[in-house]
Amino acid sequence: MPTHHWGARPPSCSTRRSPKEACPETLAPTASTTVALALGDALAVTLLEVKGFRREDFAALHPGGVLGRKLLLRVADVMLTRTCRR
């Protein structure tokens, strides 16, 4: 994959025009929020790959969250042994 400098124009199909919203009165943003989410996700995934961010990095930064706990939790942490009594 070719590398691009920040500010350089990479090959893309983005435009500066806002997409047409689904709401006929344009009261509720629909298409524009979807585009923003897609661009944000693409940027996040690209940075994960460029920086070599791993599951262990995520778990270390978010140990108390659901995903962090899921990544850090091991069977031994919740396993009952014969010496345990209820």
Secondary structure, DSSP 8 states (H G I E B T S, - for coil): -----TTS--S----SS----SSTTS-S--HHHHHHHHHHHHHHHHHHHHHT--HHHHHHH-TTSHHHHHHH--HHHH---TT---
